[in-house]
Amino acid sequence: MRIEVDGNVRAGHGQCAIAAPGSFQVDDEGHLVFAANPEDIFRADAEDAADACPEQAITIPTSGLGSPAATAGQVPAPMLVSPVAGWHSAG
């Protein structure tokens, strides 16, 4: 499974971290940290997070690894991508 977060759309409400804490968290500095490639067992929670996002900035592609930019680990500004044990920071 692949999770994509559009940094040009997200506003930082943090509803995703409430809906799916196994895939999304807000760090001590208020930045969104998410698992870009979580196990499929987290799919239902990730889909709940996508539904909870007021800006609809979260997508879970149904096949493949998503867009070439996301596959390459690049997320549009203003998001910062920092792989940490499979998690990405988006702040």
PDB file of N, CA, C and O in Angstrom:
ATOM      1  N   MET A   1       0.853  -1.173   0.000  1.00  0.00           N
ATOM      2  CA  MET A   1       0.000   0.000   0.000  1.00  0.00           C
ATOM      3  C   MET A   1       0.893   1.229   0.000  1.00  0.00           C
ATOM      4  O   MET A   1       1.984   1.228   0.571  1.00  0.00           O
ATOM      5  N   ARG A   2       0.410   2.266  -0.647  1.00  0.00           N
ATOM      6  CA  ARG A   2       1.134   3.537  -0.733  1.00  0.00           C
ATOM      7  C   ARG A   2       0.222   4.658  -0.267  1.00  0.00           C
ATOM      8  O   ARG A   2      -0.944   4.714  -0.658  1.00  0.00           O
ATOM      9  N   ILE A   3       0.748   5.560   0.572  1.00  0.00           N
ATOM     10  CA  ILE A   3       0.022   6.750   1.008  1.00  0.00           C
ATOM     11  C   ILE A   3       0.703   7.956   0.378  1.00  0.00           C
ATOM     12  O   ILE A   3       1.928   8.076   0.420  1.00  0.00           O
ATOM     13  N   GLU A   4      -0.088   8.847  -0.204  1.00  0.00           N
ATOM     14  CA  GLU A   4       0.435  10.086  -0.771  1.00  0.00           C
ATOM     15  C   GLU A   4      -0.250  11.260  -0.085  1.00  0.00           C
ATOM     16  O   GLU A   4      -1.461  11.245   0.133  1.00  0.00           O
ATOM     17  N   VAL A   5       0.543  12.284   0.254  1.00  0.00           N
ATOM     18  CA  VAL A   5       0.019  13.496   0.871  1.00  0.00           C
ATOM     19  C   VAL A   5       0.435  14.666  -0.005  1.00  0.00           C
ATOM     20  O   VAL A   5       1.624  14.858  -0.259  1.00  0.00           O
ATOM     21  N   ASP A   6      -0.528  15.445  -0.467  1.00  0.00           N
ATOM     22  CA  ASP A   6      -0.255  16.596  -1.317  1.00  0.00           C
ATOM     23  C   ASP A   6       0.070  17.805  -0.438  1.00  0.00           C
ATOM     24  O   ASP A   6      -0.806  18.375   0.212  1.00  0.00           O
ATOM     25  N   GLY A   7       1.341  18.177  -0.436  1.00  0.00           N
ATOM     26  CA  GLY A   7       1.799  19.293   0.385  1.00  0.00           C
ATOM     27  C   GLY A   7       1.279  20.640  -0.060  1.00  0.00           C
ATOM     28  O   GLY A   7       1.299  21.599   0.712  1.00  0.00           O
ATOM     29  N   ASN A   8       0.809  20.726  -1.301  1.00  0.00           N
ATOM     30  CA  ASN A   8       0.247  21.981  -1.786  1.00  0.00           C
ATOM     31  C   ASN A   8      -1.184  22.183  -1.309  1.00  0.00           C
ATOM     32  O   ASN A   8      -1.726  23.285  -1.396  1.00  0.00           O
ATOM     33  N   VAL A   9      -1.796  21.109  -0.801  1.00  0.00           N
ATOM     34  CA  VAL A   9      -3.202  21.152  -0.402  1.00  0.00           C
ATOM     35  C   VAL A   9      -3.374  21.074   1.111  1.00  0.00           C
ATOM     36  O   VAL A   9      -4.248  21.740   1.666  1.00  0.00           O
ATOM     37  N   ARG A  10      -2.556  20.274   1.783  1.00  0.00           N
ATOM     38  CA  ARG A  10      -2.743  20.032   3.214  1.00  0.00           C
ATOM     39  C   ARG A  10      -2.606  21.328   4.003  1.00  0.00           C
ATOM     40  O   ARG A  10      -1.824  22.213   3.654  1.00  0.00           O
ATOM     41  N   ALA A  11      -3.385  21.414   5.072  1.00  0.00           N
ATOM     42  CA  ALA A  11      -3.395  22.622   5.884  1.00  0.00           C
ATOM     43  C   ALA A  11      -2.940  22.368   7.323  1.00  0.00           C
ATOM     44  O   ALA A  11      -2.841  23.313   8.105  1.00  0.00           O
ATOM     45  N   GLY A  12      -2.664  21.128   7.683  1.00  0.00           N
ATOM     46  CA  GLY A  12      -2.127  20.843   9.004  1.00  0.00           C
ATOM     47  C   GLY A  12      -3.155  20.687  10.102  1.00  0.00           C
ATOM     48  O   GLY A  12      -2.850  20.932  11.269  1.00  0.00           O
ATOM     49  N   HIS A  13      -4.363  20.285   9.756  1.00  0.00           N
ATOM     50  CA  HIS A  13      -5.399  20.091  10.778  1.00  0.00           C
ATOM     51  C   HIS A  13      -5.094  18.923  11.708  1.00  0.00           C
ATOM     52  O   HIS A  13      -5.486  18.946  12.875  1.00  0.00           O
ATOM     53  N   GLY A  14      -4.397  17.899  11.207  1.00  0.00           N
ATOM     54  CA  GLY A  14      -4.042  16.737  12.020  1.00  0.00           C
ATOM     55  C   GLY A  14      -5.146  15.718  12.198  1.00  0.00           C
ATOM     56  O   GLY A  14      -5.016  14.809  13.018  1.00  0.00           O
ATOM     57  N   GLN A  15      -6.228  15.847  11.453  1.00  0.00           N
ATOM     58  CA  GLN A  15      -7.325  14.884  11.570  1.00  0.00           C
ATOM     59  C   GLN A  15      -6.879  13.474  11.175  1.00  0.00           C
ATOM     60  O   GLN A  15      -7.413  12.487  11.681  1.00  0.00           O
ATOM     61  N   CYS A  16      -5.907  13.386  10.277  1.00  0.00           N
ATOM     62  CA  CYS A  16      -5.406  12.083   9.863  1.00  0.00           C
ATOM     63  C   CYS A  16      -4.744  11.353  11.032  1.00  0.00           C
ATOM     64  O   CYS A  16      -4.899  10.140  11.176  1.00  0.00           O
ATOM     65  N   ALA A  17      -4.010  12.088  11.863  1.00  0.00           N
ATOM     66  CA  ALA A  17      -3.336  11.480  13.015  1.00  0.00           C
ATOM     67  C   ALA A  17      -4.341  10.992  14.050  1.00  0.00           C
ATOM     68  O   ALA A  17      -4.073  10.037  14.780  1.00  0.00           O
ATOM     69  N   ILE A  18      -5.485  11.639  14.114  1.00  0.00           N
ATOM     70  CA  ILE A  18      -6.547  11.190  15.028  1.00  0.00           C
ATOM     71  C   ILE A  18      -7.226   9.945  14.461  1.00  0.00           C
ATOM     72  O   ILE A  18      -7.525   9.003  15.194  1.00  0.00           O
ATOM     73  N   ALA A  19      -7.469   9.951  13.144  1.00  0.00           N
ATOM     74  CA  ALA A  19      -8.173   8.838  12.505  1.00  0.00           C
ATOM     75  C   ALA A  19      -7.303   7.593  12.348  1.00  0.00           C
ATOM     76  O   ALA A  19      -7.808   6.473  12.424  1.00  0.00           O
ATOM     77  N   ALA A  20      -6.010   7.777  12.130  1.00  0.00           N
ATOM     78  CA  ALA A  20      -5.128   6.636  11.857  1.00  0.00           C
ATOM     79  C   ALA A  20      -3.751   6.833  12.493  1.00  0.00           C
ATOM     80  O   ALA A  20      -2.772   7.065  11.783  1.00  0.00           O
ATOM     81  N   PRO A  21      -3.667   6.743  13.815  1.00  0.00           N
ATOM     82  CA  PRO A  21      -2.382   6.976  14.480  1.00  0.00           C
ATOM     83  C   PRO A  21      -1.308   5.950  14.128  1.00  0.00           C
ATOM     84  O   PRO A  21      -0.126   6.196  14.366  1.00  0.00           O
ATOM     85  N   GLY A  22      -1.696   4.811  13.569  1.00  0.00           N
ATOM     86  CA  GLY A  22      -0.710   3.823  13.143  1.00  0.00           C
ATOM     87  C   GLY A  22       0.010   4.202  11.866  1.00  0.00           C
ATOM     88  O   GLY A  22       1.058   3.637  11.554  1.00  0.00           O
ATOM     89  N   SER A  23      -0.538   5.153  11.121  1.00  0.00           N
ATOM     90  CA  SER A  23       0.062   5.588   9.862  1.00  0.00           C
ATOM     91  C   SER A  23       0.432   7.063   9.842  1.00  0.00           C
ATOM     92  O   SER A  23       1.298   7.474   9.069  1.00  0.00           O
ATOM     93  N   PHE A  24      -0.216   7.867  10.688  1.00  0.00           N
ATOM     94  CA  PHE A  24       0.028   9.311  10.715  1.00  0.00           C
ATOM     95  C   PHE A  24       0.258   9.774  12.148  1.00  0.00           C
ATOM     96  O   PHE A  24      -0.417   9.317  13.071  1.00  0.00           O
ATOM     97  N   GLN A  25       1.215  10.683  12.332  1.00  0.00           N
ATOM     98  CA  GLN A  25       1.478  11.283  13.639  1.00  0.00           C
ATOM     99  C   GLN A  25       1.867  12.727  13.434  1.00  0.00           C
ATOM    100  O   GLN A  25       2.283  13.117  12.344  1.00  0.00           O
ATOM    101  N   VAL A  26       1.732  13.519  14.474  1.00  0.00           N
ATOM    102  CA  VAL A  26       2.212  14.894  14.469  1.00  0.00           C
ATOM    103  C   VAL A  26       3.372  14.927  15.445  1.00  0.00           C
ATOM    104  O   VAL A  26       3.220  14.563  16.612  1.00  0.00           O
ATOM    105  N   ASP A  27       4.550  15.368  14.965  1.00  0.00           N
ATOM    106  CA  ASP A  27       5.733  15.358  15.821  1.00  0.00           C
ATOM    107  C   ASP A  27       5.722  16.526  16.806  1.00  0.00           C
ATOM    108  O   ASP A  27       4.789  17.330  16.812  1.00  0.00           O
ATOM    109  N   ASP A  28       6.760  16.615  17.636  1.00  0.00           N
ATOM    110  CA  ASP A  28       6.835  17.642  18.677  1.00  0.00           C
ATOM    111  C   ASP A  28       6.862  19.061  18.125  1.00  0.00           C
ATOM    112  O   ASP A  28       6.539  20.011  18.839  1.00  0.00           O
ATOM    113  N   GLU A  29       7.245  19.214  16.860  1.00  0.00           N
ATOM    114  CA  GLU A  29       7.291  20.531  16.227  1.00  0.00           C
ATOM    115  C   GLU A  29       6.028  20.838  15.432  1.00  0.00           C
ATOM    116  O   GLU A  29       5.935  21.880  14.783  1.00  0.00           O
ATOM    117  N   GLY A  30       5.047  19.920  15.483  1.00  0.00           N
ATOM    118  CA  GLY A  30       3.790  20.141  14.785  1.00  0.00           C
ATOM    119  C   GLY A  30       3.780  19.702  13.333  1.00  0.00           C
ATOM    120  O   GLY A  30       2.835  20.005  12.606  1.00  0.00           O
ATOM    121  N   HIS A  31       4.829  18.983  12.890  1.00  0.00           N
ATOM    122  CA  HIS A  31       4.892  18.506  11.516  1.00  0.00           C
ATOM    123  C   HIS A  31       4.215  17.148  11.396  1.00  0.00           C
ATOM    124  O   HIS A  31       4.273  16.327  12.311  1.00  0.00           O
ATOM    125  N   LEU A  32       3.586  16.929  10.278  1.00  0.00           N
ATOM    126  CA  LEU A  32       2.967  15.635   9.999  1.00  0.00           C
ATOM    127  C   LEU A  32       4.049  14.634   9.637  1.00  0.00           C
ATOM    128  O   LEU A  32       4.916  14.918   8.811  1.00  0.00           O
ATOM    129  N   VAL A  33       3.997  13.464  10.255  1.00  0.00           N
ATOM    130  CA  VAL A  33       4.896  12.361   9.946  1.00  0.00           C
ATOM    131  C   VAL A  33       4.005  11.196   9.552  1.00  0.00           C
ATOM    132  O   VAL A  33       3.072  10.853  10.278  1.00  0.00           O
ATOM    133  N   PHE A  34       4.287  10.585   8.404  1.00  0.00           N
ATOM    134  CA  PHE A  34       3.419   9.507   7.955  1.00  0.00           C
ATOM    135  C   PHE A  34       4.229   8.371   7.341  1.00  0.00           C
ATOM    136  O   PHE A  34       5.335   8.569   6.838  1.00  0.00           O
ATOM    137  N   ALA A  35       3.653   7.195   7.396  1.00  0.00           N
ATOM    138  CA  ALA A  35       4.260   6.011   6.783  1.00  0.00           C
ATOM    139  C   ALA A  35       3.846   5.994   5.323  1.00  0.00           C
ATOM    140  O   ALA A  35       2.669   5.805   5.015  1.00  0.00           O
ATOM    141  N   ALA A  36       4.792   6.187   4.423  1.00  0.00           N
ATOM    142  CA  ALA A  36       4.464   6.243   2.996  1.00  0.00           C
ATOM    143  C   ALA A  36       4.090   4.881   2.437  1.00  0.00           C
ATOM    144  O   ALA A  36       3.320   4.790   1.481  1.00  0.00           O
ATOM    145  N   ASN A  37       4.632   3.820   3.029  1.00  0.00           N
ATOM    146  CA  ASN A  37       4.372   2.466   2.536  1.00  0.00           C
ATOM    147  C   ASN A  37       4.036   1.528   3.694  1.00  0.00           C
ATOM    148  O   ASN A  37       4.778   0.580   3.950  1.00  0.00           O
ATOM    149  N   PRO A  38       2.943   1.773   4.389  1.00  0.00           N
ATOM    150  CA  PRO A  38       2.604   0.903   5.523  1.00  0.00           C
ATOM    151  C   PRO A  38       2.086  -0.464   5.059  1.00  0.00           C
ATOM    152  O   PRO A  38       1.741  -0.657   3.893  1.00  0.00           O
ATOM    153  N   GLU A  39       2.045  -1.378   5.987  1.00  0.00           N
ATOM    154  CA  GLU A  39       1.503  -2.708   5.703  1.00  0.00           C
ATOM    155  C   GLU A  39       0.030  -2.579   5.314  1.00  0.00           C
ATOM    156  O   GLU A  39      -0.648  -1.637   5.726  1.00  0.00           O
ATOM    157  N   ASP A  40      -0.452  -3.519   4.529  1.00  0.00           N
ATOM    158  CA  ASP A  40      -1.844  -3.500   4.080  1.00  0.00           C
ATOM    159  C   ASP A  40      -2.848  -3.602   5.233  1.00  0.00           C
ATOM    160  O   ASP A  40      -4.010  -3.227   5.073  1.00  0.00           O
ATOM    161  N   ILE A  41      -2.414  -4.102   6.384  1.00  0.00           N
ATOM    162  CA  ILE A  41      -3.334  -4.191   7.523  1.00  0.00           C
ATOM    163  C   ILE A  41      -3.789  -2.808   7.990  1.00  0.00           C
ATOM    164  O   ILE A  41      -4.781  -2.693   8.709  1.00  0.00           O
ATOM    165  N   PHE A  42      -3.063  -1.752   7.580  1.00  0.00           N
ATOM    166  CA  PHE A  42      -3.422  -0.388   7.958  1.00  0.00           C
ATOM    167  C   PHE A  42      -4.286   0.305   6.912  1.00  0.00           C
ATOM    168  O   PHE A  42      -4.605   1.484   7.069  1.00  0.00           O
ATOM    169  N   ARG A  43      -4.676  -0.403   5.839  1.00  0.00           N
ATOM    170  CA  ARG A  43      -5.429   0.225   4.744  1.00  0.00           C
ATOM    171  C   ARG A  43      -6.728   0.880   5.214  1.00  0.00           C
ATOM    172  O   ARG A  43      -6.997   2.025   4.852  1.00  0.00           O
ATOM    173  N   ALA A  44      -7.528   0.189   6.004  1.00  0.00           N
ATOM    174  CA  ALA A  44      -8.815   0.753   6.442  1.00  0.00           C
ATOM    175  C   ALA A  44      -8.601   2.026   7.248  1.00  0.00           C
ATOM    176  O   ALA A  44      -9.334   2.999   7.073  1.00  0.00           O
ATOM    177  N   ASP A  45      -7.595   2.033   8.137  1.00  0.00           N
ATOM    178  CA  ASP A  45      -7.306   3.234   8.918  1.00  0.00           C
ATOM    179  C   ASP A  45      -6.800   4.361   8.021  1.00  0.00           C
ATOM    180  O   ASP A  45      -7.181   5.518   8.203  1.00  0.00           O
ATOM    181  N   ALA A  46      -5.945   4.029   7.053  1.00  0.00           N
ATOM    182  CA  ALA A  46      -5.429   5.046   6.134  1.00  0.00           C
ATOM    183  C   ALA A  46      -6.562   5.639   5.298  1.00  0.00           C
ATOM    184  O   ALA A  46      -6.581   6.843   5.042  1.00  0.00           O
ATOM    185  N   GLU A  47      -7.496   4.806   4.878  1.00  0.00           N
ATOM    186  CA  GLU A  47      -8.649   5.306   4.121  1.00  0.00           C
ATOM    187  C   GLU A  47      -9.528   6.190   5.006  1.00  0.00           C
ATOM    188  O   GLU A  47     -10.083   7.180   4.531  1.00  0.00           O
ATOM    189  N   ASP A  48      -9.659   5.841   6.290  1.00  0.00           N
ATOM    190  CA  ASP A  48     -10.387   6.703   7.233  1.00  0.00           C
ATOM    191  C   ASP A  48      -9.692   8.053   7.366  1.00  0.00           C
ATOM    192  O   ASP A  48     -10.351   9.091   7.431  1.00  0.00           O
ATOM    193  N   ALA A  49      -8.354   8.038   7.406  1.00  0.00           N
ATOM    194  CA  ALA A  49      -7.594   9.282   7.500  1.00  0.00           C
ATOM    195  C   ALA A  49      -7.812  10.146   6.257  1.00  0.00           C
ATOM    196  O   ALA A  49      -7.988  11.360   6.357  1.00  0.00           O
ATOM    197  N   ALA A  50      -7.800   9.514   5.098  1.00  0.00           N
ATOM    198  CA  ALA A  50      -8.034  10.252   3.848  1.00  0.00           C
ATOM    199  C   ALA A  50      -9.429  10.872   3.859  1.00  0.00           C
ATOM    200  O   ALA A  50      -9.608  12.011   3.430  1.00  0.00           O
ATOM    201  N   ASP A  51     -10.410  10.125   4.346  1.00  0.00           N
ATOM    202  CA  ASP A  51     -11.778  10.645   4.430  1.00  0.00           C
ATOM    203  C   ASP A  51     -11.887  11.780   5.445  1.00  0.00           C
ATOM    204  O   ASP A  51     -12.679  12.704   5.261  1.00  0.00           O
ATOM    205  N   ALA A  52     -11.090  11.712   6.519  1.00  0.00           N
ATOM    206  CA  ALA A  52     -11.154  12.725   7.583  1.00  0.00           C
ATOM    207  C   ALA A  52     -10.444  14.021   7.220  1.00  0.00           C
ATOM    208  O   ALA A  52     -10.676  15.047   7.859  1.00  0.00           O
ATOM    209  N   CYS A  53      -9.591  13.994   6.215  1.00  0.00           N
ATOM    210  CA  CYS A  53      -8.817  15.185   5.841  1.00  0.00           C
ATOM    211  C   CYS A  53      -9.740  16.245   5.235  1.00  0.00           C
ATOM    212  O   CYS A  53     -10.327  16.016   4.177  1.00  0.00           O
ATOM    213  N   PRO A  54      -9.877  17.408   5.896  1.00  0.00           N
ATOM    214  CA  PRO A  54     -10.770  18.452   5.376  1.00  0.00           C
ATOM    215  C   PRO A  54     -10.376  18.939   3.982  1.00  0.00           C
ATOM    216  O   PRO A  54     -11.239  19.345   3.204  1.00  0.00           O
ATOM    217  N   GLU A  55      -9.075  18.903   3.660  1.00  0.00           N
ATOM    218  CA  GLU A  55      -8.588  19.379   2.372  1.00  0.00           C
ATOM    219  C   GLU A  55      -8.517  18.262   1.328  1.00  0.00           C
ATOM    220  O   GLU A  55      -8.222  18.519   0.161  1.00  0.00           O
ATOM    221  N   GLN A  56      -8.792  17.003   1.754  1.00  0.00           N
ATOM    222  CA  GLN A  56      -8.675  15.836   0.877  1.00  0.00           C
ATOM    223  C   GLN A  56      -7.279  15.760   0.249  1.00  0.00           C
ATOM    224  O   GLN A  56      -7.132  15.502  -0.946  1.00  0.00           O
ATOM    225  N   ALA A  57      -6.256  15.991   1.088  1.00  0.00           N
ATOM    226  CA  ALA A  57      -4.870  15.993   0.639  1.00  0.00           C
ATOM    227  C   ALA A  57      -4.244  14.607   0.636  1.00  0.00           C
ATOM    228  O   ALA A  57      -3.129  14.439   0.142  1.00  0.00           O
ATOM    229  N   ILE A  58      -4.941  13.606   1.179  1.00  0.00           N
ATOM    230  CA  ILE A  58      -4.394  12.259   1.297  1.00  0.00           C
ATOM    231  C   ILE A  58      -5.047  11.347   0.270  1.00  0.00           C
ATOM    232  O   ILE A  58      -6.271  11.301   0.148  1.00  0.00           O
ATOM    233  N   THR A  59      -4.210  10.621  -0.466  1.00  0.00           N
ATOM    234  CA  THR A  59      -4.721   9.619  -1.393  1.00  0.00           C
ATOM    235  C   THR A  59      -4.020   8.297  -1.127  1.00  0.00           C
ATOM    236  O   THR A  59      -2.856   8.260  -0.726  1.00  0.00           O
ATOM    237  N   ILE A  60      -4.747   7.223  -1.358  1.00  0.00           N
ATOM    238  CA  ILE A  60      -4.216   5.879  -1.268  1.00  0.00           C
ATOM    239  C   ILE A  60      -4.484   5.233  -2.617  1.00  0.00           C
ATOM    240  O   ILE A  60      -5.591   4.752  -2.862  1.00  0.00           O
ATOM    241  N   PRO A  61      -3.484   5.217  -3.501  1.00  0.00           N
ATOM    242  CA  PRO A  61      -3.694   4.622  -4.818  1.00  0.00           C
ATOM    243  C   PRO A  61      -4.128   3.165  -4.682  1.00  0.00           C
ATOM    244  O   PRO A  61      -3.634   2.440  -3.819  1.00  0.00           O
ATOM    245  N   THR A  62      -5.052   2.745  -5.539  1.00  0.00           N
ATOM    246  CA  THR A  62      -5.575   1.381  -5.452  1.00  0.00           C
ATOM    247  C   THR A  62      -4.678   0.372  -6.130  1.00  0.00           C
ATOM    248  O   THR A  62      -4.816  -0.827  -5.887  1.00  0.00           O
ATOM    249  N   SER A  63      -3.752   0.824  -6.981  1.00  0.00           N
ATOM    250  CA  SER A  63      -2.828  -0.103  -7.626  1.00  0.00           C
ATOM    251  C   SER A  63      -1.500   0.599  -7.843  1.00  0.00           C
ATOM    252  O   SER A  63      -1.442   1.827  -7.910  1.00  0.00           O
ATOM    253  N   GLY A  64      -0.460  -0.162  -7.950  1.00  0.00           N
ATOM    254  CA  GLY A  64       0.857   0.394  -8.198  1.00  0.00           C
ATOM    255  C   GLY A  64       1.390   1.143  -6.999  1.00  0.00           C
ATOM    256  O   GLY A  64       0.895   0.993  -5.881  1.00  0.00           O
ATOM    257  N   LEU A  65       2.394   1.940  -7.240  1.00  0.00           N
ATOM    258  CA  LEU A  65       3.039   2.692  -6.169  1.00  0.00           C
ATOM    259  C   LEU A  65       2.700   4.167  -6.218  1.00  0.00           C
ATOM    260  O   LEU A  65       3.360   4.965  -5.553  1.00  0.00           O
ATOM    261  N   GLY A  66       1.706   4.551  -6.974  1.00  0.00           N
ATOM    262  CA  GLY A  66       1.311   5.946  -7.009  1.00  0.00           C
ATOM    263  C   GLY A  66       2.058   6.720  -8.073  1.00  0.00           C
ATOM    264  O   GLY A  66       2.582   6.148  -9.029  1.00  0.00           O
ATOM    265  N   SER A  67       2.100   8.013  -7.898  1.00  0.00           N
ATOM    266  CA  SER A  67       2.708   8.886  -8.898  1.00  0.00           C
ATOM    267  C   SER A  67       4.221   8.723  -8.909  1.00  0.00           C
ATOM    268  O   SER A  67       4.804   8.331  -7.899  1.00  0.00           O
ATOM    269  N   PRO A  68       4.870   9.018 -10.044  1.00  0.00           N
ATOM    270  CA  PRO A  68       6.328   8.918 -10.096  1.00  0.00           C
ATOM    271  C   PRO A  68       7.009   9.795  -9.042  1.00  0.00           C
ATOM    272  O   PRO A  68       8.026   9.390  -8.480  1.00  0.00           O
ATOM    273  N   ALA A  69       6.473  10.984  -8.763  1.00  0.00           N
ATOM    274  CA  ALA A  69       7.083  11.861  -7.754  1.00  0.00           C
ATOM    275  C   ALA A  69       7.024  11.226  -6.373  1.00  0.00           C
ATOM    276  O   ALA A  69       7.997  11.272  -5.620  1.00  0.00           O
ATOM    277  N   ALA A  70       5.887  10.637  -6.043  1.00  0.00           N
ATOM    278  CA  ALA A  70       5.751  10.003  -4.734  1.00  0.00           C
ATOM    279  C   ALA A  70       6.614   8.753  -4.657  1.00  0.00           C
ATOM    280  O   ALA A  70       7.203   8.464  -3.616  1.00  0.00           O
ATOM    281  N   THR A  71       6.688   8.012  -5.757  1.00  0.00           N
ATOM    282  CA  THR A  71       7.498   6.805  -5.782  1.00  0.00           C
ATOM    283  C   THR A  71       8.964   7.148  -5.557  1.00  0.00           C
ATOM    284  O   THR A  71       9.697   6.386  -4.925  1.00  0.00           O
ATOM    285  N   ALA A  72       9.389   8.295  -6.075  1.00  0.00           N
ATOM    286  CA  ALA A  72      10.779   8.702  -5.927  1.00  0.00           C
ATOM    287  C   ALA A  72      11.051   9.299  -4.550  1.00  0.00           C
ATOM    288  O   ALA A  72      12.187   9.667  -4.254  1.00  0.00           O
ATOM    289  N   GLY A  73      10.031   9.400  -3.707  1.00  0.00           N
ATOM    290  CA  GLY A  73      10.212   9.958  -2.372  1.00  0.00           C
ATOM    291  C   GLY A  73      10.180  11.469  -2.355  1.00  0.00           C
ATOM    292  O   GLY A  73      10.622  12.088  -1.387  1.00  0.00           O
ATOM    293  N   GLN A  74       9.668  12.069  -3.406  1.00  0.00           N
ATOM    294  CA  GLN A  74       9.590  13.515  -3.483  1.00  0.00           C
ATOM    295  C   GLN A  74       8.144  13.947  -3.307  1.00  0.00           C
ATOM    296  O   GLN A  74       7.254  13.460  -4.004  1.00  0.00           O
ATOM    297  N   VAL A  75       7.914  14.853  -2.384  1.00  0.00           N
ATOM    298  CA  VAL A  75       6.569  15.345  -2.126  1.00  0.00           C
ATOM    299  C   VAL A  75       6.590  16.844  -2.382  1.00  0.00           C
ATOM    300  O   VAL A  75       7.528  17.519  -1.958  1.00  0.00           O
ATOM    301  N   PRO A  76       5.583  17.385  -3.065  1.00  0.00           N
ATOM    302  CA  PRO A  76       5.572  18.813  -3.393  1.00  0.00           C
ATOM    303  C   PRO A  76       5.684  19.701  -2.160  1.00  0.00           C
ATOM    304  O   PRO A  76       5.205  19.351  -1.082  1.00  0.00           O
ATOM    305  N   ALA A  77       6.317  20.844  -2.333  1.00  0.00           N
ATOM    306  CA  ALA A  77       6.415  21.833  -1.256  1.00  0.00           C
ATOM    307  C   ALA A  77       5.017  22.203  -0.816  1.00  0.00           C
ATOM    308  O   ALA A  77       4.112  22.153  -1.649  1.00  0.00           O
ATOM    309  N   PRO A  78       4.777  22.563   0.402  1.00  0.00           N
ATOM    310  CA  PRO A  78       5.737  22.864   1.460  1.00  0.00           C
ATOM    311  C   PRO A  78       6.099  21.675   2.330  1.00  0.00           C
ATOM    312  O   PRO A  78       6.510  21.866   3.475  1.00  0.00           O
ATOM    313  N   MET A  79       5.963  20.478   1.840  1.00  0.00           N
ATOM    314  CA  MET A  79       6.255  19.313   2.666  1.00  0.00           C
ATOM    315  C   MET A  79       7.743  18.998   2.650  1.00  0.00           C
ATOM    316  O   MET A  79       8.400  19.135   1.618  1.00  0.00           O
ATOM    317  N   LEU A  80       8.270  18.578   3.782  1.00  0.00           N
ATOM    318  CA  LEU A  80       9.644  18.131   3.902  1.00  0.00           C
ATOM    319  C   LEU A  80       9.622  16.613   3.977  1.00  0.00           C
ATOM    320  O   LEU A  80       8.845  16.041   4.742  1.00  0.00           O
ATOM    321  N   VAL A  81      10.449  15.969   3.206  1.00  0.00           N
ATOM    322  CA  VAL A  81      10.492  14.514   3.217  1.00  0.00           C
ATOM    323  C   VAL A  81      11.775  14.078   3.903  1.00  0.00           C
ATOM    324  O   VAL A  81      12.875  14.384   3.444  1.00  0.00           O
ATOM    325  N   SER A  82      11.623  13.370   4.994  1.00  0.00           N
ATOM    326  CA  SER A  82      12.764  12.853   5.739  1.00  0.00           C
ATOM    327  C   SER A  82      12.495  11.399   6.089  1.00  0.00           C
ATOM    328  O   SER A  82      11.810  11.118   7.073  1.00  0.00           O
ATOM    329  N   PRO A  83      13.021  10.475   5.303  1.00  0.00           N
ATOM    330  CA  PRO A  83      12.771   9.073   5.644  1.00  0.00           C
ATOM    331  C   PRO A  83      13.390   8.730   6.999  1.00  0.00           C
ATOM    332  O   PRO A  83      14.589   8.909   7.211  1.00  0.00           O
ATOM    333  N   VAL A  84      12.567   8.244   7.892  1.00  0.00           N
ATOM    334  CA  VAL A  84      13.021   7.794   9.196  1.00  0.00           C
ATOM    335  C   VAL A  84      12.336   6.464   9.448  1.00  0.00           C
ATOM    336  O   VAL A  84      11.150   6.429   9.776  1.00  0.00           O
ATOM    337  N   ALA A  85      13.055   5.392   9.301  1.00  0.00           N
ATOM    338  CA  ALA A  85      12.507   4.059   9.504  1.00  0.00           C
ATOM    339  C   ALA A  85      11.209   3.863   8.726  1.00  0.00           C
ATOM    340  O   ALA A  85      10.240   3.318   9.256  1.00  0.00           O
ATOM    341  N   GLY A  86      11.189   4.310   7.468  1.00  0.00           N
ATOM    342  CA  GLY A  86      10.021   4.118   6.625  1.00  0.00           C
ATOM    343  C   GLY A  86       8.957   5.184   6.778  1.00  0.00           C
ATOM    344  O   GLY A  86       7.921   5.106   6.118  1.00  0.00           O
ATOM    345  N   TRP A  87       9.175   6.167   7.618  1.00  0.00           N
ATOM    346  CA  TRP A  87       8.212   7.251   7.818  1.00  0.00           C
ATOM    347  C   TRP A  87       8.738   8.502   7.132  1.00  0.00           C
ATOM    348  O   TRP A  87       9.946   8.671   6.965  1.00  0.00           O
ATOM    349  N   HIS A  88       7.824   9.370   6.740  1.00  0.00           N
ATOM    350  CA  HIS A  88       8.189  10.637   6.109  1.00  0.00           C
ATOM    351  C   HIS A  88       7.669  11.783   6.963  1.00  0.00           C
ATOM    352  O   HIS A  88       6.592  11.699   7.553  1.00  0.00           O
ATOM    353  N   SER A  89       8.442  12.842   7.017  1.00  0.00           N
ATOM    354  CA  SER A  89       8.020  14.030   7.744  1.00  0.00           C
ATOM    355  C   SER A  89       7.490  15.043   6.755  1.00  0.00           C
ATOM    356  O   SER A  89       8.125  15.320   5.737  1.00  0.00           O
ATOM    357  N   ALA A  90       6.338  15.593   7.050  1.00  0.00           N
ATOM    358  CA  ALA A  90       5.728  16.588   6.188  1.00  0.00           C
ATOM    359  C   ALA A  90       5.400  17.796   7.022  1.00  0.00           C
ATOM    360  O   ALA A  90       4.411  17.793   7.755  1.00  0.00           O
ATOM    361  N   GLY A  91       6.203  18.820   6.927  1.00  0.00           N
ATOM    362  CA  GLY A  91       5.969  19.943   7.795  1.00  0.00           C
ATOM    363  C   GLY A  91       5.974  21.259   7.108  1.00  0.00           C
ATOM    364  O   GLY A  91       5.785  22.291   7.751  1.00  0.00           O
TER     365      GLY A  91
END
